[in-house]
Amino acid sequence: MEKHEIFAKNLETIRRINGQSVAEFAKAADIPKSTLQSIRLSGHTTLDTAIRISSALNLPLDSLVGDAQMPEKADLARYMLQTVGWFQALSGEEQERVLFHFQKILEAVEK
């Protein structure tokens, strides 16, 4: 995947994680909405705009253009947080049973 495609996908991932509309995300990224829409379509932009976006989002530019796994990592993190919420809702006894079975699965995998 090309760097500009990674950039576009990662911006979209961050927008989704934040639950923002395109207009809200463009404002947070300190760029015009039309610029964001163009980046979303092609991933192409100027270096100045890319730096402004990374600064506004408080993220390193290299992670925005170089981390092709960001969408998958975000999905995994979201799933893990949902699972933690599910686990915490269990009673103490149910948590102990889940932990017991999880330990048994880990032991089987290690063999």
C-alpha positions as CSV (number, residue, x, y, z in Angstrom):
1,M,0.0,0.0,0.0
2,E,1.3,3.5,-0.9
3,K,2.1,6.0,1.8
4,H,-0.7,8.4,0.6
5,E,-3.2,5.6,0.9
6,I,-2.1,4.7,4.4
7,F,-2.4,8.4,5.3
8,A,-6.0,8.6,4.0
9,K,-7.0,5.4,5.8
10,N,-5.4,6.4,9.1
11,L,-7.1,9.8,9.0
12,E,-10.5,8.1,8.4
13,T,-9.7,5.6,11.3
14,I,-9.0,8.5,13.7
15,R,-12.1,10.3,12.6
16,R,-14.2,7.1,13.2
17,I,-12.6,6.5,16.6
18,N,-13.4,10.1,17.7
19,G,-16.9,9.7,16.4
20,Q,-16.6,12.9,14.4
21,S,-18.3,14.1,11.2
22,V,-16.0,15.1,8.4
23,A,-16.6,18.7,9.2
24,E,-15.8,18.2,12.9
25,F,-12.7,16.3,12.1
26,A,-11.5,18.9,9.6
27,K,-11.9,21.6,12.2
28,A,-10.0,19.5,14.8
29,A,-7.2,18.8,12.2
30,D,-7.1,22.6,11.5
31,I,-7.8,22.2,7.8
32,P,-10.7,23.1,5.5
33,K,-13.4,20.4,5.0
34,S,-12.8,20.4,1.3
35,T,-9.1,19.6,1.9
36,L,-10.0,16.7,4.2
37,Q,-12.4,15.4,1.6
38,S,-9.7,15.5,-1.1
39,I,-7.3,13.7,1.2
40,R,-9.9,11.1,2.0
41,L,-10.3,10.4,-1.7
42,S,-6.7,10.3,-2.8
43,G,-4.5,10.6,0.2
44,H,-2.5,13.3,-1.6
45,T,-1.7,16.6,0.1
46,T,1.1,19.0,0.7
47,L,3.8,18.3,3.3
48,D,2.7,21.5,5.0
49,T,-0.9,20.3,5.3
50,A,0.2,16.9,6.5
51,I,2.4,18.5,9.2
52,R,-0.5,20.8,10.3
53,I,-2.8,17.8,10.6
54,S,-0.3,15.7,12.6
55,S,0.4,18.7,14.9
56,A,-3.3,19.4,15.4
57,L,-4.0,15.7,16.2
58,N,-0.9,15.5,18.4
59,L,0.3,12.5,16.4
60,P,3.7,11.9,14.8
61,L,3.5,12.3,11.0
62,D,5.4,9.1,10.5
63,S,2.7,7.1,12.3
64,L,0.0,8.7,10.1
65,V,1.8,7.8,6.9
66,G,3.8,4.7,8.0
67,D,1.5,2.6,10.2
68,A,-0.5,0.5,7.7
69,Q,-1.9,-1.5,10.6
70,M,-3.5,1.5,12.4
71,P,-7.1,0.5,11.4
72,E,-6.6,-3.0,12.6
73,K,-5.0,-1.9,15.8
74,A,-7.9,0.5,16.4
75,D,-10.4,-2.3,15.9
76,L,-8.5,-4.6,18.2
77,A,-8.3,-1.9,20.9
78,R,-12.0,-1.1,20.6
79,Y,-12.8,-4.8,20.9
80,M,-10.5,-5.2,23.9
81,L,-12.2,-2.3,25.7
82,Q,-15.6,-3.7,25.0
83,T,-14.4,-7.0,26.4
84,V,-13.1,-5.4,29.5
85,G,-16.5,-3.8,30.1
86,W,-18.2,-7.1,29.6
87,F,-15.8,-8.8,32.0
88,Q,-16.2,-6.2,34.7
89,A,-20.0,-6.6,34.5
90,L,-19.6,-10.2,35.6
91,S,-20.0,-11.3,39.3
92,G,-16.8,-12.2,41.1
93,E,-17.6,-15.9,40.8
94,E,-18.2,-15.6,37.0
95,Q,-14.9,-13.7,36.6
96,E,-13.1,-16.5,38.4
97,R,-14.6,-19.1,36.0
98,V,-13.7,-17.0,33.0
99,L,-10.1,-16.6,34.3
100,F,-9.9,-20.4,35.0
101,H,-10.9,-21.3,31.5
102,F,-8.7,-18.6,30.0
103,Q,-5.7,-20.1,31.9
104,K,-6.6,-23.6,30.6
105,I,-6.6,-22.3,27.1
106,L,-3.2,-20.6,27.5
107,E,-1.8,-23.8,29.0
108,A,-3.1,-25.8,26.0
109,V,-1.6,-23.3,23.5
110,E,1.8,-23.4,25.2
111,K,2.1,-27.2,24.8
